[in-house]
Amino acid sequence: MTERLTSAMLVGALVRSAQAQGGTAMILHKGETLSGTIVVQIVERGRSQGFFERITTLNGTVELSPCGPRNTGQDQENSQYIERRVRVDPDMWIVELDVADGYQLAAQLLCAA
């Protein structure tokens, strides 16, 4: 049996890494500890750059896939998207990440596990 990191561990590592790099990370919705889906909202200086979901591809690799609204400057649209996703999947984690090179940090931590 192979050991794998839980969703809570991955989110915790993401939050700590963002803070260590001088950024911020906020858990917008706390999901299921062991295997909840993880969605990251990348923010740069308070402005949303998009949503990315941690997925496992058909060939078994893990990657961050774009999801959510394409018009990332609309706070109301972003909030509505989060509400819809949580309503459909209350076990999902949603993390807002505001740090330099946020996408690279999220990909490094969430896709390597």
C-alpha positions as CSV (number, residue, x, y, z in Angstrom):
1,M,0.0,0.0,0.0
2,T,1.4,3.4,-1.0
3,E,1.2,6.3,1.4
4,R,-0.2,9.6,0.1
5,L,-0.6,13.0,1.6
6,T,-4.1,14.0,2.7
7,S,-5.9,17.1,1.3
8,A,-5.6,18.7,4.7
9,M,-1.8,18.2,4.7
10,L,-1.4,19.6,1.2
11,V,-3.5,22.7,1.9
12,G,-1.5,23.2,5.2
13,A,1.8,23.0,3.3
14,L,0.5,25.4,0.7
15,V,-0.6,28.0,3.4
16,R,2.7,27.7,5.2
17,S,4.8,28.0,2.1
18,A,2.9,31.1,0.9
19,Q,3.4,32.7,4.3
20,A,7.1,31.8,4.3
21,Q,7.5,33.6,1.0
22,G,5.9,36.7,2.3
23,G,2.5,36.1,0.8
24,T,-0.9,35.2,2.2
25,A,-3.1,32.2,1.9
26,M,-6.7,32.0,3.2
27,I,-8.8,28.9,3.4
28,L,-12.2,30.0,1.9
29,H,-13.8,26.7,2.5
30,K,-12.5,23.8,4.6
31,G,-13.1,20.5,2.9
32,E,-12.9,16.8,3.7
33,T,-9.6,16.0,5.5
34,L,-8.5,12.9,3.7
35,S,-9.4,13.3,0.0
36,G,-11.4,16.5,-0.6
37,T,-10.9,18.2,-4.0
38,I,-8.6,21.2,-3.9
39,V,-9.3,24.4,-5.8
40,V,-6.9,27.3,-5.6
41,Q,-7.8,30.9,-6.5
42,I,-4.6,32.6,-7.5
43,V,-4.6,36.3,-6.5
44,E,-2.0,38.9,-7.4
45,R,-2.0,42.0,-5.3
46,G,-5.7,41.5,-4.4
47,R,-6.8,40.8,-8.0
48,S,-7.9,37.3,-9.0
49,Q,-5.9,35.7,-11.7
50,G,-8.1,32.6,-11.9
51,F,-9.1,29.3,-10.3
52,F,-7.2,26.0,-10.7
53,E,-8.4,22.6,-9.6
54,R,-6.1,19.8,-8.6
55,I,-7.0,16.8,-10.9
56,T,-5.6,13.4,-11.7
57,T,-5.3,12.9,-15.4
58,L,-6.1,9.7,-17.3
59,N,-2.5,8.7,-17.4
60,G,-2.3,9.1,-13.6
61,T,-0.4,12.4,-13.3
62,V,-1.6,15.2,-11.1
63,E,-2.0,18.7,-12.5
64,L,-3.7,22.0,-11.9
65,S,-6.5,22.5,-14.4
66,P,-8.0,26.0,-15.0
67,C,-11.6,26.2,-13.8
68,G,-14.1,28.8,-12.9
69,P,-14.9,32.2,-14.4
70,R,-12.7,33.5,-17.2
71,N,-13.5,37.1,-16.3
72,T,-11.3,37.1,-13.2
73,G,-11.8,40.7,-12.2
74,Q,-15.4,40.2,-11.1
75,D,-15.6,39.6,-7.4
76,Q,-19.3,38.9,-7.4
77,E,-18.9,36.3,-10.2
78,N,-16.0,34.7,-8.3
79,S,-18.0,34.5,-5.1
80,Q,-21.0,33.0,-7.0
81,Y,-18.7,30.4,-8.5
82,I,-17.3,29.4,-5.1
83,E,-20.8,29.2,-3.6
84,R,-22.0,26.9,-6.5
85,R,-19.0,24.6,-6.3
86,V,-19.3,24.2,-2.5
87,R,-23.0,23.6,-2.8
88,V,-22.4,20.8,-5.3
89,D,-19.3,19.4,-3.4
90,P,-19.3,20.4,0.2
91,D,-16.1,18.3,0.8
92,M,-14.0,20.5,-1.4
93,W,-11.2,22.8,-0.2
94,I,-11.0,26.3,-1.7
95,V,-7.8,28.3,-1.0
96,E,-7.1,31.9,-2.0
97,L,-3.4,32.2,-2.6
98,D,-1.8,35.7,-2.9
99,V,1.9,35.3,-3.3
100,A,4.5,36.0,-6.0
101,D,4.4,33.1,-8.6
102,G,1.4,31.7,-6.9
103,Y,0.6,29.3,-9.7
104,Q,4.1,27.8,-9.6
105,L,4.0,27.4,-5.9
106,A,0.6,25.7,-6.0
107,A,1.7,23.4,-8.8
108,Q,5.0,22.5,-7.1
109,L,3.2,21.6,-3.8
110,L,0.0,20.1,-5.1
111,C,1.2,18.2,-8.1
112,A,4.3,16.6,-6.7
113,A,2.5,14.7,-4.1
